[in-house]
Structures are given as C-alpha cells and as structure tokens.
C-alpha cells in the first residue's frame, strides 16, 4: 500500500494482521533530522539557542541539528553558582571575624563588655558599609558627568 507521508512523498507500508495493523513505522521514523518538524505547543521541546530549531528536548545534552552543547553550558553554570556560594561564605566568615575582632578590640580599649562590643562593632560595620555604598555611587555619578 502506498500513501502520502507528511513530507509529501510516497511512503510504502506493509499492512498485515487482524484489523489492518501497520507493521512498520515508516511515517514516525525520521532518518534525517531536517525532515522532522516538531509541534509548536509541546511542553517538552524548546528552541535551540544557537540555530533556533524547535526540536531540542528540555534537558537535552546537545542539539541534534547543530550540535550546540547544553551539557557543557549546564556544567559551567553549576561551577559559576558554586564559585558564587563559596565567595559568599568566605565574605560572611570574614565579616563575622571582623565583628569578633572589633568587639575584642573595643572591649580592651574601653570599659564596655564583650556583648556591647559586638553590638558596637556590628553597628560600625553597617555604617561603614553604607558609607562605602554612598561614596561609590557619588563617585560613579561624578565621573560619569566628566565623561560627557
């Protein structure tokens, strides 16, 4: 039996068994990737970032049409997030150590006890951070006006 396939060419299928079952899957087995046109409304497919082909699975390792490597992209994104988490924990540890060191220094130089020293050092750190943000913003605006 010959029939027209989705690409407009003749497709030969063998019909056998009860109820005229189709033995082959010629229509669904696409040997060339250029012939496959994925549906627009599929939630499991996304367009390729490199070539724009709409047949890339959501968690695919690479695009089957152009070979864009999604696995490498996910690995690089994971490494970047890991590096950001490590940097954040390092800064948090440094701030904690600075507050403890400042509290000890305040306790030794004044008559305040250690919990009061922690409060003063923490408040001083917040004030210094706010001043740094304000100075940085002011300098950015100031130097931007010089560039014009």
N, C-alpha and C positions, 0 to 999 in steps of 0.2 A: 504494500500500500504506500502510495506517495502522498505527501501532504506538504503544505507550505509552512515553513518554520517562522519564528519571529523576525528573522533577518530577511525574509522574502525569498529564500532559496528552497528548493525541493528537499525534503527530508524523507528518508526511507525508514519505515518502522515495520517490524515483524509483529503481527497480531496472532496470538495463539492462546490456548487455554480457554476456560469457560468464561463467558461474558466478554469476549474480545479484549482480554488483558494485553497491555503493551509490554513486550518482553524487554525491549531496550529503552534507554532513557536518552535518546539522541538529542531531544529538544533541550533537556536540562543539563547535559554535559557539555559545557563550553570549553573547547580545547584552546581557543585563542582568547586572551583577555580583552582584546578590542571588541569582540562580539558581545560581551556581557554588558548590559545596561541595567544597573541596579535600580530598584524602585526609589522614588523620591521621599516617600514617607516612612522608610524603615528606621526604627529607633536603634538598630544595631550597626548601622553604617554611617560614616561621616566622610566629608570630602577630604582629599589628601592636601596637606599643607604645601607641598611642592608643586604638584601638577594639577590639582583641582578635581581629580577623578573621584566620583561619588561612591566608589565601591570598597572603601577601606573599613574594615571592622573596627569597632570602638577600641579594643585592646590589642590591635594587630602589632606584630613586630616590625613589619615593613609594608610599604605599598607594593602591591603585585604588579603595578603598571610601570612606575618609575624607579622603584627601589629605595624610596626615602626611608631612613631607619628610625622608626619610632621607639624601638627598644633603647637605642643609644640616647635619644632625647630624654626618655624617662630616667635613665641612669644618671645623666648629667643633672637633671632637675633634682633627683634624690640627693646627689652629692652636694648641690648648692644649698638645699634645705638643711642637710646635716651640718655643713660648714656654718650656716647662719645660727643653728641651735648651739653649736659649740662656742661660737663667738659671743652669743648672748649669755651663756652660762659663765664664760670667762669674765665678761664685764660685770655680771652680777656678783661673782666672787670677789672681784677687785673692789667694787663699791662696798660690799659687806666688810672686807678687810680694812678699807679706808675709814669706815664709820667706827669700827672697833679700835683702830689705831688712834683716831681722833678722840674717841672717848677716853682712852687711856692717857693721852697727852693732856686733855682738858682736866682730867682728874688729878694728874700730878702737878699741874701748874696752878690750879685753883682749889677752892675748898669744896667744890661740887663732888658728889659721889659718882660711881660708875653709871647707874641708870640715867642720872641727869646729864652726864657727859655724852651718853648715847643719843639722848634727845637733842642736845645742843649740836652735836656733830651731824646728826641726820638733818636737822633744820638748816644748818650751814651748808650742807651738801645740796639741798633743794634750792637754796638761794643762789649758790654758785652756778648750778645748772641753769636756772632761769636767767641769770645774768649772762651766761655764755650764749644761750639761745638769742637773747635780745641783742647782744653785741654782734653776733654773726649775722642776724637779719639786718641790722643797721648798716653794717659794712657792705653787705650784698647790695642793698639799695643805693648806698653812697657810691660804690664803684660802678654800678650799672648806670648811674647818671653821668659819670665821667666818660663812659664808652660812647655815649650818644653824641 
